[in-house]
């Protein structure tokens, strides 16, 4: 597993991501929810398929 990286799209928020051994990018759900103004991250995660989420 590679190091955690932060992508800055604006001065207001950044998106953290991890690149796994398959060169796939995994974004931190709370960062995405904050960026698109979703208040309940846990509820948002319940809507994802199992292969779309991971605890890296």
N, C-alpha and C positions, 0 to 999 in steps of 0.2 A: 504494500500500500504506500502510495506516495504521500507527501506532506499536504496538509490542508492549505488551500490557496484562496485568496480573497480577490474577487473581481469587483471593481468599482464602476458602476454605471452612472452614478451621480454623487453629489456631495452628501446626499441624505442617507443613502443606504448602500451596503455592499452585499454581494452574494458569495458565501463560502462554498467551496466545492472540493471534493476529493476525487482523484483519478485512480481507479482501481487497476489491477494487473492486466485487465483486458482493454485498457485505455478507454474506459467508459467514465463519464463525468457523473458524479452523484452530488446533487445540490442539497443544502441543509434546508429542510422543510420550513422551519420557522422564518428563515430569511426570505424564502419565496412568498410565504403567506404575508409577511410584513410588507413586502414590495407591492403586492397586489391587494393590500388592505383587507385580508381575511383575518378576522379576530381569533377564531377558534382553530388552532393548528391541529389539535387532536381529531376534531370532526373532519377536517380536510383530509387527514391521513387515512381515515376510515373509508374514504371514497376511492382510494387507490387500489389497484390490483396488487397482490402479494409480490409479484416480480418487479413492481415499480417502486418498492421501498426496501430499505435495508438499514441495519444498525452497524455501520462500519467502524 
